[in-house]
């Protein structure tokens, strides 16, 4: 390492250029050019209905914790500003940690964080829950390494933010909890725990009060927590997980940063190192960054987002504690840094040269959407069945779905889902109760695990709706309500299920 005075001189320019780089990478995902993804359309839809006075889980189904919906109340530009500000805050605090620990190039690891969290092959643009939990992880680490008298308060707050953003991402934080406990007991542990509890309560209590005031705590628990335990888990052989993770790392350009960081971490365990417990903690955090794949049985690329924080933290732990002259040398640290950043930087340049304002054309340019847009359906007059990309239509037309069930992949993924067809019957009743005029039907793509459920839906559609014949279409997707109806609606609605809890059967009430 080099003298502190020299580091401070070299750090002045990065202090200006690093925020500029962070802002530039965020601009690649501002609303006009943001990547289209169905999860984000769902979050946006729920954010819209919150602004209209409806309550998540009670009035619409989703199984994410609620914090992402509250952020989406701010609208696309508001969400982008929040996202950009959080990444910039984490960048500057991490840079401060690196400079305080006298790293030769304190800008390098914060830059790596930005390149990884803005990797277009992983991040899916602005607004994914794991983007925020990765930011919270890095902020938690910065507080852990910081000197603030209130750092335990902020760590408690960040823990609550992670819980209410994406629960499984508490696990990459788990190794640092142990590290924090050691530090807490080494000081005034009573005050430290009170600070952490106060920070946790600062976010938790308002959320619980919000749902309690609206008599929706049972729906919060059933959809955002119990559902993920009872349903959204999978079991696959470890060898299958290994192959899927390796393929995802390679396809997204994260394999080289991952291998280099892991090798540095393992080597540090067998060489002179001032803080091996921190290196072990960081290695465990990297390992637990893959927990979403192990719990869900899926290997979606955006499940790699936690690595954007855990990999820079691991390299930080190695560099700041090493007593090996080779790794202490600034030129060697720069060399490894360039190798780690090369592919993420290439991905950023690749994306920057291929920006598009037509990412939503998968829906917006279809003949069905063009036809519907010209007719301007009102609230409850359009229902999308079997294709969550089309939640975009609700948002673009600024209308409400007639049913709380705005996506339906559980009928495809789980053989025991809706065994009594009560949810499906509730959807059918909601459509008739609201006299929903148009239905976009993608049920043929669902591959119902229960064939009777698929037949029930098809029979309902053919009984109450008729095809809308459009030119230049290969499939019959759009249906409209028969007039006059051939059959009266049922006298009373069947009870729908929110994981294990009955929700209002008639969907969103008029306001």
C-alpha positions as CSV (number, residue, x, y, z in Angstrom):
1,X,0.0,0.0,0.0
2,X,1.0,3.6,-0.5
3,X,1.1,6.6,1.8
4,X,-2.2,8.2,2.9
5,X,-1.4,11.6,1.5
6,X,-0.8,10.1,-2.0
7,X,-4.0,8.2,-1.7
8,X,-6.0,11.3,-0.8
9,X,-4.6,13.1,-3.9
10,X,-5.4,10.2,-6.1
11,X,-8.9,9.9,-4.6
12,X,-10.0,13.5,-5.4
13,X,-10.6,12.8,-9.1
14,X,-12.5,9.6,-8.5
15,X,-14.6,11.4,-6.0
16,X,-15.9,13.4,-9.0
17,X,-15.7,10.7,-11.7
18,X,-17.2,7.8,-9.6
19,X,-20.6,9.5,-9.1
20,X,-20.6,10.5,-12.7
21,X,-20.1,6.9,-13.8
22,X,-22.8,5.7,-11.4
23,X,-25.3,8.3,-12.7
24,X,-24.4,7.4,-16.3
25,X,-24.9,3.7,-15.7
26,X,-28.3,4.5,-14.1
27,X,-29.3,6.7,-17.1
28,X,-29.0,3.5,-19.3
29,X,-32.2,2.4,-17.5
30,X,-34.2,5.6,-17.2
31,X,-37.9,5.1,-18.0
32,X,-37.8,5.8,-21.8
33,X,-35.2,3.1,-22.3
34,X,-35.7,0.8,-19.3
35,X,-35.9,-2.9,-19.9
36,X,-39.3,-4.4,-20.1
37,X,-40.1,-7.2,-17.6
38,X,-43.3,-8.6,-16.3
39,X,-42.4,-8.5,-12.6
40,X,-41.9,-4.8,-12.8
41,X,-45.2,-4.3,-14.5
42,X,-46.9,-6.2,-11.6
43,X,-45.1,-4.0,-9.1
44,X,-46.1,-0.9,-11.0
45,X,-49.8,-2.0,-11.2
46,X,-49.9,-2.6,-7.4
47,X,-48.2,0.8,-6.8
48,X,-51.0,2.4,-8.9
49,X,-53.8,0.7,-7.0
50,X,-52.2,1.7,-3.7
51,X,-52.4,5.3,-4.8
52,X,-56.1,4.8,-5.5
53,X,-56.7,3.5,-2.0
54,X,-56.5,-0.3,-2.5
55,X,-54.5,-2.6,-0.3
56,X,-51.9,-5.1,-1.5
57,X,-52.7,-8.8,-0.9
58,X,-56.3,-8.0,0.2
59,X,-57.3,-6.4,-3.2
60,X,-54.6,-8.0,-5.5
61,X,-52.5,-11.1,-5.2
62,X,-48.7,-11.1,-5.3
63,X,-46.2,-12.9,-3.1
64,X,-43.4,-10.3,-2.8
65,X,-43.1,-8.3,0.5
66,X,-44.7,-4.9,0.3
67,X,-41.8,-2.4,0.2
68,X,-41.4,-2.6,-3.6
69,X,-45.0,-1.7,-4.1
70,X,-44.7,1.4,-1.9
71,X,-41.7,2.5,-4.0
72,X,-43.7,2.1,-7.2
73,X,-46.3,4.5,-5.9
74,X,-43.8,7.2,-6.9
75,X,-44.3,6.3,-10.6
76,X,-41.6,5.4,-13.2
77,X,-39.5,8.5,-12.9
78,X,-39.9,8.7,-9.1
79,X,-38.8,5.0,-8.8
80,X,-35.8,5.7,-11.1
81,X,-34.7,8.6,-8.9
82,X,-35.0,6.6,-5.8
83,X,-33.1,3.7,-7.3
84,X,-30.4,6.0,-8.7
85,X,-30.0,7.8,-5.4
86,X,-29.7,4.5,-3.4
87,X,-27.0,3.1,-5.8
88,X,-25.1,6.5,-5.6
89,X,-25.3,6.5,-1.8
90,X,-24.0,3.0,-1.6
91,X,-21.2,3.9,-4.1
92,X,-20.0,6.9,-2.1
93,X,-20.1,5.1,1.3
94,X,-18.2,2.1,-0.1
95,X,-15.7,4.5,-1.6
96,X,-15.3,6.2,1.8
97,X,-14.7,2.7,3.3
98,X,-12.0,1.9,0.7
99,X,-10.3,5.2,1.1
100,X,-10.3,5.0,4.9
101,X,-8.7,1.6,4.7
102,X,-6.0,3.0,2.5
103,X,-6.6,1.0,-0.6
104,X,-4.4,2.1,-3.5
105,X,-7.3,2.5,-5.8
106,X,-10.4,3.1,-3.6
107,X,-12.6,3.8,-6.7
108,X,-12.1,0.3,-8.1
109,X,-14.4,-1.8,-5.9
110,X,-17.3,0.8,-5.9
111,X,-17.0,0.8,-9.7
112,X,-17.3,-3.0,-9.7
113,X,-20.4,-2.7,-7.6
114,X,-22.0,-0.3,-10.2
115,X,-21.0,-2.5,-13.2
116,X,-22.4,-5.6,-11.6
117,X,-25.7,-4.1,-10.3
118,X,-26.3,-2.4,-13.8
119,X,-25.4,-5.5,-15.8
120,X,-28.3,-5.6,-18.3
121,X,-28.2,-9.4,-18.5
122,X,-28.8,-9.6,-14.7
123,X,-30.6,-6.5,-13.4
124,X,-33.5,-6.5,-15.8
125,X,-33.5,-2.7,-15.6
126,X,-34.6,-0.5,-12.7
127,X,-36.9,-1.8,-10.0
128,X,-36.2,-5.4,-9.2
129,X,-36.4,-6.4,-5.5
130,X,-33.0,-8.0,-5.5
131,X,-31.4,-4.8,-6.8
132,X,-32.5,-3.1,-3.6
133,X,-31.5,-5.9,-1.3
134,X,-28.0,-5.9,-2.9
135,X,-27.9,-2.1,-2.2
136,X,-29.0,-2.8,1.4
137,X,-26.3,-5.5,1.8
138,X,-23.6,-3.1,0.7
139,X,-25.0,-0.3,2.9
140,X,-25.1,-2.7,5.9
141,X,-21.5,-3.6,5.3
142,X,-20.5,0.1,5.1
143,X,-22.1,0.7,8.4
144,X,-20.4,-2.3,9.9
145,X,-17.1,-1.0,8.8
146,X,-17.9,2.6,9.6
147,X,-17.4,4.8,12.7
148,X,-20.9,6.3,13.1
149,X,-22.3,6.4,16.6
150,X,-25.6,5.3,15.1
151,X,-24.4,2.5,12.9
152,X,-26.4,-0.2,14.8
153,X,-29.6,1.8,14.2
154,X,-28.9,1.9,10.5
155,X,-28.0,-1.8,10.4
156,X,-31.3,-2.6,12.1
157,X,-33.2,-0.4,9.6
158,X,-31.4,-2.1,6.7
159,X,-32.3,-5.5,8.0
160,X,-36.0,-4.5,8.2
161,X,-35.8,-3.1,4.6
162,X,-34.4,-6.4,3.4
163,X,-37.1,-8.4,5.1
164,X,-39.9,-6.3,3.6
165,X,-38.2,-6.2,0.2
166,X,-37.2,-9.8,-0.4
167,X,-37.1,-12.1,2.6
168,X,-34.7,-14.8,1.3
169,X,-32.0,-12.0,0.9
170,X,-31.7,-11.9,4.7
171,X,-29.5,-15.0,4.3
172,X,-26.6,-13.3,2.5
173,X,-26.8,-10.8,5.4
174,X,-26.7,-13.7,7.9
175,X,-22.9,-14.1,8.1
176,X,-22.5,-10.4,8.9
177,X,-25.1,-10.7,11.7
178,X,-22.6,-13.0,13.5
179,X,-19.8,-10.5,12.8
180,X,-22.0,-7.7,14.1
181,X,-22.8,-9.7,17.3
182,X,-19.1,-10.1,18.1
183,X,-18.6,-6.4,17.7
184,X,-21.8,-5.6,19.7
185,X,-20.7,-7.7,22.7
186,X,-17.2,-6.1,22.5
187,X,-18.7,-2.7,23.2
188,X,-21.7,-1.4,25.1
189,X,-23.9,-4.2,23.9
190,X,-27.1,-3.1,25.6
191,X,-27.1,0.3,23.8
192,X,-26.1,-1.4,20.5
193,X,-29.0,-3.8,20.6
194,X,-31.4,-1.1,21.5
195,X,-30.2,0.9,18.6
196,X,-30.6,-2.0,16.2
197,X,-34.1,-2.7,17.6
198,X,-35.0,0.9,17.2
199,X,-33.8,0.9,13.6
200,X,-35.7,-2.3,12.8
201,X,-38.9,-0.9,14.4
202,X,-38.6,2.4,12.5
203,X,-39.6,0.6,9.3
204,X,-41.5,-2.4,10.6
205,X,-44.0,-0.6,12.8
206,X,-45.4,1.7,10.1
207,X,-45.8,-1.2,7.7
208,X,-47.6,-3.3,10.3
209,X,-49.7,-0.3,11.2
210,X,-50.7,0.3,7.6
211,X,-51.9,-3.3,7.1
212,X,-53.4,-3.5,10.5
213,X,-55.4,-0.3,10.0
214,X,-56.8,-1.7,6.8
215,X,-57.5,-5.1,8.4
216,X,-55.1,-6.8,6.0
217,X,-52.4,-8.2,8.3
218,X,-53.7,-11.7,7.7
219,X,-53.4,-11.2,3.9
220,X,-49.8,-9.8,4.3
221,X,-48.8,-12.9,6.2
222,X,-50.6,-15.3,3.9
223,X,-49.3,-14.0,0.6
224,X,-46.0,-12.4,1.3
225,X,-44.7,-14.9,3.9
226,X,-46.6,-18.1,4.2
227,X,-47.2,-18.6,0.5
228,X,-43.4,-18.5,-0.1
229,X,-42.9,-21.1,2.6
230,X,-45.7,-23.4,1.5
231,X,-45.5,-23.1,-2.3
232,X,-42.6,-21.1,-3.7
233,X,-39.9,-23.5,-2.9
234,X,-38.4,-26.4,-4.9
235,X,-36.1,-29.3,-4.4
236,X,-33.6,-30.3,-7.1
237,X,-30.3,-32.2,-7.0
238,X,-27.3,-30.1,-6.0
239,X,-25.6,-31.1,-9.3
240,X,-28.5,-29.6,-11.2
241,X,-28.2,-26.4,-9.2
242,X,-24.4,-26.3,-9.8
243,X,-24.9,-26.6,-13.6
244,X,-27.7,-24.0,-13.7
245,X,-25.7,-21.5,-11.6
246,X,-22.5,-22.0,-13.7
247,X,-24.5,-21.5,-16.9
248,X,-26.1,-18.4,-15.5
249,X,-22.7,-17.0,-14.4
250,X,-21.2,-17.7,-17.8
251,X,-24.1,-16.3,-19.8
252,X,-24.1,-13.0,-17.9
253,X,-20.4,-12.3,-17.9
254,X,-20.2,-12.8,-14.1
255,X,-18.2,-16.0,-14.2
256,X,-14.7,-14.3,-14.3
257,X,-15.5,-11.8,-11.5
258,X,-16.8,-14.7,-9.4
259,X,-13.9,-17.0,-9.9
260,X,-11.2,-14.3,-9.3
261,X,-13.0,-13.1,-6.2
262,X,-13.4,-16.6,-4.8
263,X,-9.8,-17.5,-5.5
264,X,-8.6,-14.3,-3.8
265,X,-10.8,-15.2,-0.8
266,X,-9.6,-18.8,-0.5
267,X,-5.9,-17.8,-0.9
268,X,-6.3,-15.2,1.8
269,X,-7.3,-18.0,4.3
270,X,-3.9,-19.6,3.8
271,X,-1.7,-16.5,3.8
272,X,-1.0,-13.9,6.4
273,X,-4.2,-12.0,6.9
274,X,-5.1,-9.5,9.7
275,X,-8.8,-10.2,9.6
276,X,-9.5,-13.8,8.5
277,X,-13.0,-13.8,10.3
278,X,-14.0,-11.0,7.9
279,X,-12.8,-12.9,4.9
280,X,-14.7,-16.0,6.1
281,X,-17.8,-13.9,6.6
282,X,-17.6,-12.5,3.1
283,X,-17.0,-15.9,1.6
284,X,-20.1,-17.2,3.4
285,X,-22.1,-14.2,2.1
286,X,-21.0,-15.0,-1.5
287,X,-22.1,-18.6,-1.1
288,X,-25.5,-17.6,0.4
289,X,-26.0,-15.1,-2.5
290,X,-27.2,-18.2,-4.5
291,X,-29.9,-19.0,-1.9
292,X,-32.7,-17.9,-4.2
293,X,-31.8,-20.6,-6.7
294,X,-31.5,-23.3,-4.0
295,X,-34.8,-22.4,-2.4
296,X,-37.0,-21.9,-5.5
297,X,-35.5,-24.5,-7.8
298,X,-35.1,-21.9,-10.5
299,X,-32.0,-20.2,-12.0
300,X,-33.2,-16.9,-13.2
301,X,-30.4,-14.6,-14.2
302,X,-31.6,-11.8,-11.9
303,X,-31.0,-14.2,-9.0
304,X,-27.3,-13.3,-9.4
305,X,-28.0,-9.7,-8.3
306,X,-26.7,-10.3,-4.7
307,X,-23.3,-10.9,-6.1
308,X,-23.1,-7.2,-7.1
309,X,-22.6,-6.5,-3.4
310,X,-21.1,-9.7,-2.0
311,X,-18.2,-10.0,-4.5
312,X,-16.8,-6.4,-4.0
313,X,-17.2,-6.9,-0.2
314,X,-15.1,-10.1,-0.5
315,X,-12.3,-8.5,-2.5
316,X,-12.4,-5.5,0.0
317,X,-11.9,-8.0,2.9
318,X,-9.0,-9.6,1.2
319,X,-7.2,-6.4,0.2
320,X,-7.7,-4.5,3.5
321,X,-6.5,-7.3,5.7
322,X,-3.7,-8.9,3.6
323,X,-0.2,-9.0,4.9
324,X,1.1,-10.6,1.7
325,X,3.4,-8.2,-0.1
326,X,2.1,-9.4,-3.5
327,X,-1.5,-8.5,-2.7
328,X,-0.6,-5.3,-0.9
329,X,1.1,-4.0,-4.0
330,X,-1.2,-1.4,-5.6
331,X,-0.3,-2.4,-9.2
332,X,-1.3,-6.0,-8.5
333,X,-4.6,-4.9,-6.9
334,X,-5.2,-2.8,-10.0
335,X,-4.4,-5.8,-12.3
336,X,-6.9,-8.0,-10.5
337,X,-9.4,-5.2,-10.5
338,X,-9.2,-4.8,-14.3
339,X,-9.7,-8.5,-14.7
340,X,-12.7,-8.5,-12.5
341,X,-14.3,-5.4,-14.1
342,X,-13.5,-6.3,-17.8
343,X,-16.6,-8.4,-18.7
344,X,-19.1,-6.3,-16.7
345,X,-17.6,-3.2,-18.3
346,X,-18.0,-4.8,-21.8
347,X,-21.6,-5.6,-21.0
348,X,-22.2,-2.0,-20.0
349,X,-20.7,-0.7,-23.3
350,X,-22.7,-3.4,-25.2
351,X,-25.9,-2.2,-23.6
352,X,-25.2,1.5,-24.0
353,X,-24.8,1.1,-27.7
354,X,-28.1,-0.8,-28.1
355,X,-30.6,1.3,-26.2
356,X,-34.2,1.0,-27.3
357,X,-37.4,2.8,-26.7
358,X,-39.4,-0.2,-28.0
359,X,-38.7,-2.7,-25.2
360,X,-42.4,-3.0,-24.5
361,X,-43.4,-3.7,-28.1
362,X,-43.9,-7.4,-27.1
363,X,-47.3,-6.1,-26.0
364,X,-47.7,-2.6,-27.3
365,X,-47.3,-3.5,-31.0
366,X,-49.7,-6.5,-31.0
367,X,-52.9,-6.2,-33.0
368,X,-54.9,-7.0,-29.9
369,X,-53.4,-4.1,-27.9
370,X,-53.8,-1.7,-30.7
371,X,-57.5,-2.7,-31.1
372,X,-58.1,-2.3,-27.4
373,X,-56.3,1.0,-27.1
374,X,-58.6,2.5,-29.7
375,X,-61.6,1.4,-27.7
376,X,-60.3,2.7,-24.3
377,X,-61.8,0.1,-22.0
378,X,-62.6,1.4,-18.5
379,X,-61.9,-0.1,-15.1
380,X,-62.7,-3.9,-14.9
381,X,-63.5,-4.1,-18.6
382,X,-60.4,-6.0,-19.6
383,X,-59.0,-9.1,-18.1
384,X,-55.7,-10.8,-19.0
385,X,-55.5,-14.6,-18.4
386,X,-52.2,-16.5,-18.6
387,X,-49.7,-13.8,-19.7
388,X,-48.2,-11.5,-17.0
389,X,-46.5,-9.4,-19.7
390,X,-49.9,-8.1,-20.5
391,X,-50.2,-6.4,-17.0
392,X,-48.5,-3.7,-19.1
393,X,-52.0,-3.1,-20.7
394,X,-53.6,-2.4,-17.3
395,X,-50.8,0.2,-16.6
396,X,-50.8,1.7,-20.0
397,X,-54.6,2.1,-20.2
398,X,-54.7,3.2,-16.6
399,X,-57.4,0.7,-15.7
400,X,-58.0,-1.9,-12.9
401,X,-58.3,-5.6,-13.3
402,X,-61.7,-7.1,-12.4
403,X,-60.0,-9.9,-10.4
404,X,-57.3,-9.9,-7.7
405,X,-55.5,-12.7,-9.7
406,X,-53.5,-10.7,-12.2
407,X,-51.3,-13.7,-13.2
408,X,-51.8,-17.4,-13.2
409,X,-48.6,-19.4,-13.4
410,X,-49.4,-21.3,-10.3
411,X,-51.9,-23.4,-12.1
412,X,-49.0,-24.4,-14.4
413,X,-46.3,-24.9,-11.8
414,X,-48.0,-26.7,-8.9
415,X,-50.2,-29.8,-9.4
416,X,-52.0,-29.3,-6.1
417,X,-52.7,-25.6,-6.7
418,X,-56.5,-24.7,-6.4
419,X,-57.5,-28.3,-6.1
420,X,-61.2,-27.4,-5.6
421,X,-61.1,-24.7,-8.5
422,X,-62.4,-22.1,-6.0
423,X,-59.9,-19.5,-7.2
424,X,-60.7,-20.2,-10.8
425,X,-64.4,-20.0,-10.2
426,X,-63.9,-16.7,-8.3
427,X,-62.1,-15.2,-11.3
428,X,-65.1,-16.3,-13.5
429,X,-67.6,-14.8,-11.1
430,X,-65.6,-11.5,-10.9
431,X,-65.7,-11.2,-14.7
432,X,-69.5,-11.7,-14.7
433,X,-70.1,-9.5,-11.7
434,X,-68.2,-6.6,-13.3
435,X,-69.6,-7.5,-16.8
436,X,-66.0,-7.5,-18.0
437,X,-66.2,-6.9,-21.7
438,X,-62.9,-8.1,-23.0
439,X,-60.6,-11.0,-22.2
440,X,-57.2,-11.7,-23.5
441,X,-56.8,-15.5,-23.2
442,X,-53.4,-17.1,-23.1
443,X,-54.6,-20.2,-21.3
444,X,-53.2,-22.5,-24.1
445,X,-49.7,-21.4,-23.0
446,X,-50.2,-22.4,-19.3
447,X,-50.2,-26.2,-19.6
448,X,-52.5,-26.7,-16.6
449,X,-51.2,-29.3,-14.2
450,X,-54.9,-30.0,-13.5
451,X,-56.6,-30.6,-17.0
452,X,-60.0,-30.1,-15.4
453,X,-59.1,-26.6,-14.4
454,X,-58.1,-25.7,-18.0
455,X,-61.3,-27.3,-19.3
456,X,-63.4,-25.3,-16.8
457,X,-61.8,-22.1,-17.9
458,X,-62.3,-22.9,-21.6
459,X,-65.9,-23.8,-21.1
460,X,-66.6,-20.6,-19.2
461,X,-65.0,-18.5,-21.9
462,X,-66.9,-20.2,-24.7
463,X,-70.2,-19.9,-22.8
464,X,-70.0,-16.2,-22.0
465,X,-67.6,-14.8,-24.6
466,X,-67.2,-14.8,-28.3
467,X,-64.0,-14.4,-30.4
468,X,-62.9,-11.0,-31.7
469,X,-61.6,-11.7,-35.2
470,X,-58.6,-9.5,-36.1
471,X,-56.6,-9.4,-39.2
472,X,-52.9,-10.3,-39.2
473,X,-53.2,-12.5,-36.1
474,X,-52.0,-16.1,-35.9
475,X,-53.9,-17.1,-32.8
476,X,-57.4,-16.4,-31.3
477,X,-56.5,-14.5,-28.1
478,X,-59.1,-11.7,-27.8
479,X,-62.6,-12.4,-26.7
480,X,-65.6,-10.1,-26.0
481,X,-68.7,-10.5,-23.8
482,X,-71.7,-12.0,-25.7
483,X,-74.6,-9.7,-26.0
484,X,-77.2,-10.6,-24.9
485,X,-75.7,-13.2,-22.5
486,X,-76.8,-16.7,-23.1
487,X,-76.7,-17.5,-19.4
488,X,-77.2,-15.6,-16.2
489,X,-74.3,-15.3,-13.7
490,X,-74.2,-17.5,-10.6
491,X,-76.3,-16.3,-7.7
492,X,-73.4,-16.1,-5.2
493,X,-69.7,-16.0,-5.6
494,X,-67.4,-18.9,-4.6
495,X,-64.8,-18.0,-2.1
496,X,-61.4,-17.4,-3.5
497,X,-58.2,-18.2,-1.7
498,X,-55.2,-16.1,-0.9
499,X,-52.6,-18.8,-0.2
500,X,-54.6,-20.1,2.8
501,X,-56.8,-17.1,3.5
502,X,-60.1,-16.2,1.9
503,X,-60.1,-12.8,0.1
504,X,-63.1,-10.7,-1.1
505,X,-64.7,-12.7,-3.9
506,X,-65.7,-9.9,-6.1
507,X,-62.2,-8.6,-6.7
508,X,-61.5,-4.8,-6.6
509,X,-64.5,-2.8,-5.4
510,X,-65.5,0.3,-7.3
511,X,-64.2,3.6,-5.7
